[in-house]
Amino acid sequence: MNTIQEGSFLTLHYRLAGPDGASVVNTFDGPPATLSIGAGQLSPAIEQRLIGMAEGAQATFTLEAGEAFGQRNPELLQRVTRAMLAELGDPEDTYEPGEVVEFCTPDGQATYAGVVRELGDDWVLFDFNHPLAGQPVTFEVRVIGVM
Protein backbone atom coordinates (compact mmCIF):
# COMPACT_ATOMS: atom_id res chain seq x y z
CA MET A 1 0.00 0.00 0.00
CA ASN A 2 1.37 3.41 -0.98
CA THR A 3 1.97 6.04 1.69
CA ILE A 4 2.25 9.78 1.25
CA GLN A 5 5.82 11.08 0.95
CA GLU A 6 7.35 14.39 -0.09
CA GLY A 7 6.63 14.75 -3.82
CA SER A 8 3.72 12.28 -3.81
CA PHE A 9 0.85 12.93 -6.19
CA LEU A 10 -2.47 12.53 -4.34
CA THR A 11 -6.13 12.08 -5.04
CA LEU A 12 -8.15 12.89 -1.96
CA HIS A 13 -11.26 14.38 -0.48
CA TYR A 14 -10.76 17.10 2.07
CA ARG A 15 -12.56 19.72 4.07
CA LEU A 16 -10.93 22.81 5.53
CA ALA A 17 -12.96 24.59 8.21
CA GLY A 18 -12.35 27.81 10.06
CA PRO A 19 -12.74 28.38 13.80
CA ASP A 20 -16.53 28.56 13.53
CA GLY A 21 -16.63 25.10 11.93
CA ALA A 22 -17.90 26.42 8.60
CA SER A 23 -16.30 24.85 5.54
CA VAL A 24 -13.93 27.04 3.57
CA VAL A 25 -13.22 24.22 1.09
CA ASN A 26 -15.09 20.92 0.91
CA THR A 27 -14.56 18.34 -1.85
CA PHE A 28 -16.55 15.55 -0.19
CA ASP A 29 -19.71 16.55 -2.08
CA GLY A 30 -18.06 16.62 -5.50
CA PRO A 31 -15.07 15.34 -7.41
CA PRO A 32 -11.93 14.65 -5.37
CA ALA A 33 -8.94 16.96 -5.43
CA THR A 34 -5.60 16.08 -6.97
CA LEU A 35 -2.40 17.69 -5.76
CA SER A 36 1.29 17.15 -5.21
CA ILE A 37 2.93 17.28 -1.78
CA GLY A 38 5.54 20.03 -1.72
CA ALA A 39 4.04 22.04 -4.59
CA GLY A 40 2.49 24.64 -2.29
CA GLN A 41 -1.12 23.68 -2.94
CA LEU A 42 -1.67 23.11 0.79
CA SER A 43 0.03 24.82 3.69
CA PRO A 44 3.25 23.13 4.84
CA ALA A 45 1.71 22.39 8.27
CA ILE A 46 -1.17 20.50 6.64
CA GLU A 47 1.18 18.68 4.26
CA GLN A 48 3.33 17.53 7.21
CA ARG A 49 0.30 15.90 8.80
CA LEU A 50 -0.42 14.03 5.57
CA ILE A 51 3.10 12.55 5.30
CA GLY A 52 3.00 8.86 6.13
CA MET A 53 -0.74 8.41 5.60
CA ALA A 54 -1.71 5.42 3.44
CA GLU A 55 -4.24 5.06 0.66
CA GLY A 56 -7.70 4.69 2.15
CA ALA A 57 -6.80 6.45 5.39
CA GLN A 58 -9.09 9.03 6.93
CA ALA A 59 -8.20 11.60 9.55
CA THR A 60 -9.18 14.93 11.06
CA PHE A 61 -6.51 17.36 12.25
CA THR A 62 -6.92 20.52 14.29
CA LEU A 63 -4.20 23.08 13.72
CA GLU A 64 -3.61 25.76 16.34
CA ALA A 65 -4.12 29.47 15.64
CA GLY A 66 -1.59 30.60 13.06
CA GLU A 67 -0.14 27.14 12.46
CA ALA A 68 -1.75 26.53 9.08
CA PHE A 69 -1.61 30.00 7.53
CA GLY A 70 0.71 31.96 9.80
CA GLN A 71 -0.01 34.77 12.20
CA ARG A 72 -1.71 37.93 11.04
CA ASN A 73 0.85 40.48 9.90
CA PRO A 74 -0.18 44.11 10.46
CA GLU A 75 2.21 45.16 7.67
CA LEU A 76 -0.10 43.37 5.22
CA LEU A 77 -2.80 45.98 5.88
CA GLN A 78 -2.14 48.52 3.13
CA ARG A 79 -3.84 51.75 2.12
CA VAL A 80 -3.97 52.08 -1.64
CA THR A 81 -4.88 55.41 -3.18
CA ARG A 82 -7.93 55.53 -5.38
CA ALA A 83 -5.73 57.18 -8.03
CA MET A 84 -3.46 54.12 -8.06
CA LEU A 85 -6.46 51.76 -8.17
CA ALA A 86 -7.83 53.70 -11.18
CA GLU A 87 -4.41 53.49 -12.86
CA LEU A 88 -4.12 49.73 -12.25
CA GLY A 89 -7.70 48.82 -13.11
CA ASP A 90 -11.04 50.25 -14.13
CA PRO A 91 -11.43 53.87 -12.95
CA GLU A 92 -15.18 53.22 -12.55
CA ASP A 93 -14.67 50.34 -10.07
CA THR A 94 -16.30 50.76 -6.69
CA TYR A 95 -15.25 48.93 -3.53
CA GLU A 96 -17.22 47.59 -0.58
CA PRO A 97 -15.94 46.35 2.80
CA GLY A 98 -15.51 42.57 2.71
CA GLU A 99 -15.04 42.49 -1.07
CA VAL A 100 -12.09 40.47 -2.37
CA VAL A 101 -10.05 42.28 -5.03
CA GLU A 102 -7.40 40.60 -7.19
CA PHE A 103 -4.22 42.38 -8.20
CA CYS A 104 -1.61 41.35 -10.78
CA THR A 105 1.98 40.87 -9.66
CA PRO A 106 4.44 43.39 -11.12
CA ASP A 107 5.58 40.86 -13.74
CA GLY A 108 1.96 40.14 -14.72
CA GLN A 109 2.47 36.39 -14.33
CA ALA A 110 0.30 35.84 -11.25
CA THR A 111 -2.33 37.44 -9.06
CA TYR A 112 -2.82 38.00 -5.35
CA ALA A 113 -5.90 39.06 -3.43
CA GLY A 114 -6.76 41.59 -0.78
CA VAL A 115 -9.93 42.09 1.21
CA VAL A 116 -11.37 45.61 1.44
CA ARG A 117 -11.44 46.58 5.13
CA GLU A 118 -12.10 50.34 5.11
CA LEU A 119 -12.93 53.09 2.64
CA GLY A 120 -11.63 56.65 2.74
CA ASP A 121 -12.31 59.55 0.42
CA ASP A 122 -9.08 59.03 -1.52
CA TRP A 123 -7.91 55.58 -0.32
CA VAL A 124 -9.02 51.98 0.25
CA LEU A 125 -7.56 49.85 3.06
CA PHE A 126 -6.79 46.29 1.91
CA ASP A 127 -5.92 43.29 4.06
CA PHE A 128 -3.47 41.03 2.22
CA ASN A 129 -3.27 38.45 5.03
CA HIS A 130 -4.63 34.98 4.29
CA PRO A 131 -8.27 35.01 5.48
CA LEU A 132 -7.45 32.25 8.00
CA ALA A 133 -4.16 33.75 9.22
CA GLY A 134 -3.96 33.70 12.99
CA GLN A 135 -6.94 31.37 13.34
CA PRO A 136 -7.25 27.71 14.25
CA VAL A 137 -8.44 25.43 11.44
CA THR A 138 -9.71 21.89 11.11
CA PHE A 139 -8.59 19.70 8.20
CA GLU A 140 -10.52 16.51 7.45
CA VAL A 141 -9.12 14.16 4.81
CA ARG A 142 -9.80 10.85 3.09
CA VAL A 143 -6.86 9.66 0.98
CA ILE A 144 -8.08 7.96 -2.22
CA GLY A 145 -4.82 7.39 -4.10
CA VAL A 146 -1.08 7.98 -3.75
CA MET A 147 1.44 7.90 -6.59
NULUMTOR-99640 format. One line per 5 residues: number of its first residue (from 1); their letters; for each residue x, y, z negated of C-alpha. Coordinates in nm, 3 decimals, decimal comma. Last residue first. Example, Ala and Ser with C-alpha at 12.3 -4.5 7.8 and 13.67 -1.06 7.14 Angstrom:
2
2> sa> 1,367 -0,106 -0,714 | 1,230 -0,450 -0,780;
END
This chain:
147
147> mvgiv> 0,144 0,790 0,659 | -0,108 0,798 0,375 | -0,482 0,739 0,410 | -0,808 0,796 0,222 | -0,686 0,966 -0,098;
142> rveft> -0,980 1,085 -0,309 | -0,912 1,416 -0,481 | -1,052 1,651 -0,745 | -0,859 1,970 -0,820 | -0,971 2,189 -1,111;
137> vpqga> -0,844 2,543 -1,144 | -0,725 2,771 -1,425 | -0,694 3,137 -1,334 | -0,396 3,370 -1,299 | -0,416 3,375 -0,922;
132> lphnf> -0,745 3,225 -0,800 | -0,827 3,501 -0,548 | -0,463 3,498 -0,429 | -0,327 3,845 -0,503 | -0,347 4,103 -0,222;
127> dflvw> -0,592 4,329 -0,406 | -0,679 4,629 -0,191 | -0,756 4,985 -0,306 | -0,902 5,198 -0,025 | -0,791 5,558 0,032;
122> ddgle> -0,908 5,903 0,152 | -1,231 5,955 -0,042 | -1,163 5,665 -0,274 | -1,293 5,309 -0,264 | -1,210 5,034 -0,511;
117> rvvga> -1,144 4,658 -0,513 | -1,137 4,561 -0,144 | -0,993 4,209 -0,121 | -0,676 4,159 0,078 | -0,590 3,906 0,343;
112> ytaqg> -0,282 3,800 0,535 | -0,233 3,744 0,906 | 0,030 3,584 1,125 | 0,247 3,639 1,433 | 0,196 4,014 1,472;
107> dptcf> 0,558 4,086 1,374 | 0,444 4,339 1,112 | 0,198 4,087 0,966 | -0,161 4,135 1,078 | -0,422 4,238 0,820;
102> evveg> -0,740 4,060 0,719 | -1,005 4,228 0,503 | -1,209 4,047 0,237 | -1,504 4,249 0,107 | -1,551 4,257 -0,271;
97> peytd> -1,594 4,635 -0,280 | -1,722 4,759 0,058 | -1,525 4,893 0,353 | -1,630 5,076 0,669 | -1,467 5,034 1,007;
92> epdgl> -1,518 5,322 1,255 | -1,143 5,387 1,295 | -1,104 5,025 1,413 | -0,770 4,882 1,311 | -0,412 4,973 1,225;
87> ealma> -0,441 5,349 1,286 | -0,783 5,370 1,118 | -0,646 5,176 0,817 | -0,346 5,412 0,806 | -0,573 5,718 0,803;
82> rtvrq> -0,793 5,553 0,538 | -0,488 5,541 0,318 | -0,397 5,208 0,164 | -0,384 5,175 -0,212 | -0,214 4,852 -0,313;
77> llepn> -0,280 4,598 -0,588 | -0,010 4,337 -0,522 | 0,221 4,516 -0,767 | -0,018 4,411 -1,046 | 0,085 4,048 -0,990;
72> rqgfa> -0,171 3,793 -1,104 | -0,001 3,477 -1,220 | 0,071 3,196 -0,980 | -0,161 3,000 -0,753 | -0,175 2,653 -0,908;
67> egael> -0,014 2,714 -1,246 | -0,159 3,060 -1,306 | -0,412 2,947 -1,564 | -0,361 2,576 -1,634 | -0,420 2,308 -1,372;
62> tftaq> -0,692 2,052 -1,429 | -0,651 1,736 -1,225 | -0,918 1,493 -1,106 | -0,820 1,160 -0,955 | -0,909 0,903 -0,693;
57> ageam> -0,680 0,645 -0,539 | -0,770 0,469 -0,215 | -0,424 0,506 -0,066 | -0,171 0,542 -0,344 | -0,074 0,841 -0,560;
52> gilrq> 0,300 0,886 -0,613 | 0,310 1,255 -0,530 | -0,042 1,403 -0,557 | 0,030 1,590 -0,880 | 0,333 1,753 -0,721;
47> eiaps> 0,118 1,868 -0,426 | -0,117 2,050 -0,664 | 0,171 2,239 -0,827 | 0,325 2,313 -0,484 | 0,003 2,482 -0,369;
42> lqgag> -0,167 2,311 -0,079 | -0,112 2,368 0,294 | 0,249 2,464 0,229 | 0,404 2,204 0,459 | 0,554 2,003 0,172;
37> islta> 0,293 1,728 0,178 | 0,129 1,715 0,521 | -0,240 1,769 0,576 | -0,560 1,608 0,697 | -0,894 1,696 0,543;
32> ppgdf> -1,193 1,465 0,537 | -1,507 1,534 0,741 | -1,806 1,662 0,550 | -1,971 1,655 0,208 | -1,655 1,555 0,019;
27> tnvvs> -1,456 1,834 0,185 | -1,509 2,092 -0,091 | -1,322 2,422 -0,109 | -1,393 2,704 -0,357 | -1,630 2,485 -0,554;
22> agdpg> -1,790 2,642 -0,860 | -1,663 2,510 -1,193 | -1,653 2,856 -1,353 | -1,274 2,838 -1,380 | -1,235 2,781 -1,006;
17> alryh> -1,296 2,459 -0,821 | -1,093 2,281 -0,553 | -1,256 1,972 -0,407 | -1,076 1,710 -0,207 | -1,126 1,438 0,048;
12> ltlfs> -0,815 1,289 0,196 | -0,613 1,208 0,504 | -0,247 1,253 0,434 | 0,085 1,293 0,619 | 0,372 1,228 0,381;
7> geqit> 0,663 1,475 0,382 | 0,735 1,439 0,009 | 0,582 1,108 -0,095 | 0,225 0,978 -0,125 | 0,197 0,604 -0,169;
2> nm> 0,137 0,341 0,098 | 0,000 0,000 0,000;
END
